[in-house]
Amino acid sequence: MTLLPAFGHLPQPPPGERLDGRSSWHADEWEDLRRGALPATRRALRIVTTRWMADVLYVLAGGTKRNAELMAGIRGISQKMLIQTLRQMERDGLVERHVYAEVPPRVEYSLTDTGRALVQPLLALGRWADSHLDLEAQPG
């Protein structure tokens, strides 16, 4: 039995039984769980579930933007939250900040390769939610 932080004990599954309803486990899949793929998934979910990250990501997916363009493209975000989100995304390796030595100073933001690679999985998650979740029935 393997202990994974925050997931508790992960017992060996019975032959032919899967948590996701598919017919059988592949040995490599179970080994991925035992080696720690779940902590990586938790980290990825922490990154993508910050309040404004997906909005910023989608706007930047259209190309390099300046601060005012990001503010205009994301309804409801404050300047403070935009800057905090951009800084966190920069720390997470999703966004690059380009500062130009001009008067007045010009700052542009763009997605890194890692950020661009995240766009399609987030779109897929949105399609999954549209197909499988009754969002109108959910509180809040």
Backbone bond lengths (Angstrom), bond angles and torsions (degrees), N, CA, C in turn:
res aa  C-N    CA-C-N  psi(-1)  N-CA   C-N-CA  omega(-1)  CA-C   N-CA-C  phi
1 M - - - 1.440 - - 1.525 108.66 -
2 T 1.333 117.51 134.38 1.451 122.59 -177.86 1.522 109.60 -109.90
3 L 1.312 115.69 136.71 1.463 119.84 177.69 1.524 108.92 -100.37
4 L 1.329 116.33 120.37 1.458 121.21 175.04 1.515 107.90 -108.93
5 P 1.326 118.27 132.18 1.456 121.06 -178.28 1.528 111.00 -53.73
6 A 1.309 116.39 134.94 1.458 125.26 176.63 1.523 113.79 67.76
7 F 1.318 119.03 -2.28 1.452 120.49 177.67 1.527 111.86 -113.76
8 G 1.325 117.43 -7.74 1.448 120.17 179.85 1.522 111.49 74.48
9 H 1.323 115.42 -162.14 1.453 120.15 -178.20 1.517 109.95 -75.57
10 L 1.316 115.47 141.68 1.451 122.32 -179.53 1.523 107.20 -119.72
11 P 1.333 117.86 89.65 1.463 120.00 -176.57 1.520 111.38 -71.26
12 Q 1.333 114.89 159.57 1.463 120.26 175.28 1.526 107.76 -65.28
13 P 1.341 118.45 129.56 1.465 119.24 -179.04 1.522 111.12 -72.74
14 P 1.322 117.37 149.48 1.455 119.39 174.99 1.526 109.47 -64.05
15 P 1.323 117.63 150.80 1.462 119.74 179.18 1.528 110.16 -55.38
16 G 1.332 115.53 133.49 1.463 120.40 175.93 1.515 115.04 81.44
17 E 1.337 119.38 -3.58 1.458 120.67 -177.41 1.523 109.99 -110.48
18 R 1.344 116.88 132.25 1.459 122.09 -179.31 1.515 109.48 -128.40
19 L 1.310 114.55 152.39 1.461 119.33 176.90 1.520 111.61 -72.15
20 D 1.330 118.16 -26.07 1.462 120.65 -177.11 1.525 113.45 -95.55
21 G 1.323 118.00 8.14 1.452 121.58 174.98 1.523 115.25 86.07
22 R 1.339 118.10 -6.56 1.459 118.46 177.42 1.517 109.20 -72.13
23 S 1.318 116.17 165.72 1.460 120.21 -168.61 1.520 115.30 -68.29
24 S 1.322 119.78 -36.61 1.452 118.82 -177.42 1.521 110.79 -155.13
25 W 1.309 115.03 160.11 1.459 121.92 177.44 1.503 109.52 -86.97
26 H 1.298 116.34 140.76 1.453 120.85 168.79 1.528 105.72 -92.00
27 A 1.303 117.67 139.56 1.468 121.17 -175.19 1.528 111.34 -56.67
28 D 1.324 118.05 -38.01 1.465 120.85 -179.43 1.526 111.91 -64.79
29 E 1.336 117.42 -35.84 1.461 120.70 179.66 1.528 110.72 -63.31
30 W 1.320 115.64 -45.56 1.464 119.08 -179.66 1.527 110.36 -66.21
31 E 1.326 116.19 -38.38 1.459 120.36 178.76 1.529 110.65 -63.89
32 D 1.348 117.79 -37.22 1.465 120.93 175.73 1.523 110.77 -58.88
33 L 1.322 117.16 -43.02 1.460 120.68 178.70 1.523 110.42 -64.20
34 R 1.322 116.37 -43.10 1.465 120.65 -178.45 1.527 111.67 -66.52
35 R 1.333 117.80 -33.04 1.463 121.32 -178.38 1.520 112.66 -80.63
36 G 1.300 118.56 -11.74 1.455 118.42 175.94 1.507 116.14 115.10
37 A 1.318 118.83 23.20 1.460 120.22 177.01 1.530 110.92 -64.48
38 L 1.314 117.27 -29.54 1.465 119.60 -179.83 1.524 112.24 -64.43
39 P 1.340 121.24 -42.96 1.464 119.08 175.73 1.527 112.72 -59.15
40 A 1.327 118.04 -36.12 1.464 120.43 176.93 1.526 109.88 -64.85
41 T 1.319 116.78 -39.18 1.464 120.96 177.74 1.521 110.40 -64.26
42 R 1.323 116.79 -41.97 1.480 119.74 177.91 1.516 110.53 -60.98
43 R 1.343 118.07 -41.65 1.470 121.01 179.30 1.524 109.84 -64.06
44 A 1.325 117.14 -43.36 1.467 120.66 178.97 1.524 110.50 -61.62
45 L 1.314 116.95 -41.69 1.466 119.94 178.78 1.526 111.60 -66.31
46 R 1.321 117.51 -35.73 1.466 119.64 175.98 1.521 110.19 -60.62
47 I 1.318 115.74 -41.95 1.462 120.18 -179.05 1.526 110.95 -65.60
48 V 1.310 117.46 -48.08 1.467 119.55 -172.68 1.523 114.10 -81.56
49 T 1.312 118.24 -11.82 1.459 118.79 -178.18 1.523 113.73 -100.49
50 T 1.326 117.75 8.95 1.462 117.76 173.04 1.520 107.38 -65.47
51 R 1.308 117.37 149.68 1.460 123.45 -167.90 1.524 114.68 -51.10
52 W 1.311 119.39 -45.89 1.460 121.65 -172.09 1.519 114.32 -111.03
53 M 1.326 118.32 -0.09 1.454 120.84 -172.80 1.524 112.74 -59.22
54 A 1.310 117.99 -46.99 1.467 119.94 -177.60 1.522 110.76 -63.28
55 D 1.323 117.60 -39.40 1.462 120.88 179.12 1.527 110.70 -61.88
56 V 1.330 116.57 -47.27 1.466 121.18 179.47 1.525 109.50 -63.22
57 L 1.326 116.91 -42.98 1.463 121.26 -179.45 1.526 110.91 -59.43
58 Y 1.339 117.28 -45.96 1.459 120.53 -178.27 1.522 111.75 -65.51
59 V 1.334 117.80 -39.44 1.464 119.85 178.08 1.530 110.13 -65.96
60 L 1.327 117.31 -43.75 1.462 120.30 -179.88 1.530 112.53 -71.35
61 A 1.326 117.47 -19.30 1.465 120.06 176.43 1.527 110.45 -62.85
62 G 1.335 116.64 -22.95 1.455 121.05 176.96 1.513 113.79 -80.70
63 G 1.317 118.37 -2.11 1.463 121.86 178.19 1.511 111.79 126.54
64 T 1.309 115.36 177.33 1.459 123.33 -178.74 1.526 110.03 -60.76
65 K 1.335 115.68 137.40 1.469 121.21 -178.11 1.517 110.43 -135.71
66 R 1.329 114.20 151.98 1.459 121.51 171.25 1.515 107.88 -92.80
67 N 1.320 115.46 168.30 1.459 121.93 -176.80 1.531 112.02 -53.92
68 A 1.321 118.05 -48.52 1.471 121.34 -177.89 1.531 111.37 -62.70
69 E 1.326 117.00 -35.68 1.465 119.99 178.45 1.531 111.06 -68.14
70 L 1.322 116.21 -37.23 1.467 119.70 176.48 1.519 110.73 -66.23
71 M 1.333 116.50 -43.99 1.472 120.25 178.57 1.528 110.56 -59.29
72 A 1.327 116.82 -42.16 1.461 120.87 -179.12 1.528 111.86 -68.55
73 G 1.328 116.97 -29.82 1.458 120.88 -177.22 1.516 115.13 -86.21
74 I 1.335 117.04 -9.95 1.472 120.51 -176.51 1.527 108.43 -124.26
75 R 1.302 116.02 99.43 1.458 121.23 -177.72 1.530 111.05 -68.52
76 G 1.323 116.01 129.06 1.456 121.10 173.52 1.519 115.86 94.58
77 I 1.311 118.50 -7.53 1.459 119.65 -179.05 1.528 109.31 -85.34
78 S 1.319 115.95 139.59 1.467 120.12 176.18 1.526 108.71 -87.35
79 Q 1.314 115.39 161.36 1.466 120.51 177.40 1.530 110.64 -58.07
80 K 1.331 115.84 -42.81 1.468 120.69 -179.74 1.527 111.16 -61.14
81 M 1.336 117.27 -45.82 1.465 120.38 -178.83 1.526 111.45 -68.93
82 L 1.327 117.12 -35.21 1.458 119.62 177.18 1.526 110.13 -61.91
83 I 1.319 116.96 -47.63 1.470 120.57 -179.45 1.527 110.46 -63.48
84 Q 1.333 117.73 -43.68 1.468 120.33 178.68 1.523 111.22 -61.42
85 T 1.330 116.22 -42.93 1.465 120.58 -179.98 1.520 110.73 -64.85
86 L 1.333 116.93 -45.19 1.469 120.31 178.95 1.520 111.35 -61.76
87 R 1.318 117.46 -40.69 1.478 120.42 178.97 1.527 110.98 -64.08
88 Q 1.344 116.31 -42.92 1.465 119.53 178.94 1.526 110.47 -65.16
89 M 1.326 116.58 -41.91 1.466 119.99 179.15 1.527 111.07 -65.13
90 E 1.321 116.56 -33.04 1.461 120.51 175.73 1.527 110.06 -66.60
91 R 1.347 117.06 -44.02 1.474 120.74 177.47 1.526 111.27 -62.53
92 D 1.345 116.50 -35.06 1.462 120.88 -179.61 1.525 112.75 -79.91
93 G 1.329 116.95 -3.22 1.455 120.74 177.63 1.519 114.60 81.95
94 L 1.332 117.80 18.48 1.463 121.25 -178.07 1.523 113.18 -95.65
95 V 1.336 116.74 -25.19 1.466 122.23 -173.79 1.523 109.60 -130.08
96 E 1.329 114.55 143.37 1.466 121.79 171.61 1.524 108.09 -109.72
97 R 1.305 115.81 141.33 1.467 122.48 178.09 1.522 107.33 -111.15
98 H 1.317 116.29 124.68 1.458 121.88 -179.61 1.527 108.05 -112.82
99 V 1.345 116.71 118.50 1.463 122.30 179.13 1.519 107.49 -108.15
100 Y 1.329 115.93 125.57 1.459 121.48 -179.64 1.519 109.54 -101.88
101 A 1.316 116.65 138.05 1.462 122.62 -179.49 1.523 108.99 -81.38
102 E 1.310 115.32 76.75 1.462 122.65 -179.27 1.516 109.05 -131.49
103 V 1.312 115.68 163.43 1.465 120.76 173.17 1.519 106.68 -119.78
104 P 1.331 119.00 118.24 1.458 127.08 -4.98 1.536 111.14 -70.28
105 P 1.338 116.47 158.74 1.469 119.71 -178.25 1.531 110.79 -60.75
106 R 1.313 115.53 143.94 1.460 121.08 178.14 1.528 107.79 -120.28
107 V 1.329 115.98 129.67 1.458 121.95 178.74 1.523 107.63 -124.37
108 E 1.322 116.40 131.35 1.458 121.98 177.69 1.524 109.17 -125.57
109 Y 1.317 114.90 150.26 1.457 121.95 179.36 1.519 109.06 -121.58
110 S 1.327 115.59 142.11 1.458 121.13 176.24 1.520 109.05 -146.12
111 L 1.320 115.18 160.75 1.462 120.11 177.73 1.520 110.18 -78.35
112 T 1.315 115.92 143.20 1.456 121.97 170.27 1.529 107.96 -79.71
113 D 1.305 117.36 175.98 1.470 120.33 174.68 1.527 110.16 -58.49
114 T 1.328 116.30 -38.91 1.469 120.57 178.80 1.526 110.47 -64.03
115 G 1.321 116.89 -43.09 1.463 120.93 177.80 1.513 111.95 -62.90
116 R 1.335 117.15 -43.71 1.472 120.44 178.58 1.526 110.65 -63.80
117 A 1.333 116.89 -35.40 1.467 120.62 179.51 1.523 111.94 -67.93
118 L 1.320 117.83 -18.56 1.466 121.82 -178.69 1.529 112.95 -86.73
119 V 1.318 118.17 -16.98 1.464 121.29 -176.02 1.524 111.51 -60.58
120 Q 1.317 118.39 -52.37 1.461 121.32 -177.06 1.529 112.99 -63.34
121 P 1.351 119.74 -43.96 1.472 118.23 176.01 1.537 112.95 -60.19
122 L 1.332 117.82 -36.48 1.469 119.09 177.27 1.517 111.78 -68.70
123 L 1.320 117.16 -38.33 1.463 119.85 175.02 1.529 110.40 -62.72
124 A 1.338 116.42 -40.99 1.472 120.60 178.00 1.526 110.84 -63.34
125 L 1.331 117.08 -39.49 1.468 120.16 177.21 1.524 110.42 -62.99
126 G 1.330 116.50 -40.78 1.469 120.28 176.93 1.520 111.87 -62.24
127 R 1.337 117.06 -42.23 1.473 120.24 177.55 1.522 110.57 -63.83
128 W 1.339 116.91 -39.92 1.464 120.42 177.82 1.533 109.93 -61.67
129 A 1.329 116.44 -45.20 1.465 119.96 179.93 1.520 111.19 -62.01
130 D 1.334 116.94 -42.20 1.468 120.14 178.13 1.520 111.67 -60.50
131 S 1.336 117.23 -36.55 1.465 121.73 -177.12 1.518 114.24 -82.06
132 H 1.338 117.18 -28.92 1.456 119.10 -168.97 1.525 115.61 -117.59
133 L 1.298 117.63 -12.79 1.456 119.29 -176.91 1.519 110.43 -115.40
134 D 1.305 115.64 135.33 1.455 120.80 174.03 1.529 106.24 -92.20
135 L 1.333 116.04 87.21 1.456 121.04 -173.53 1.528 112.63 -66.10
136 E 1.334 117.69 -26.39 1.455 119.84 179.13 1.522 111.61 -70.50
137 A 1.325 117.04 -25.69 1.459 121.14 -178.97 1.516 112.18 -83.15
138 Q 1.340 117.12 -11.51 1.460 121.21 -177.36 1.523 111.20 -82.55
139 P 1.354 117.44 137.94 1.458 118.72 175.86 1.526 110.61 -69.10
140 G 1.341 116.54 146.32 1.472 121.98 175.96 1.442 110.40 77.11
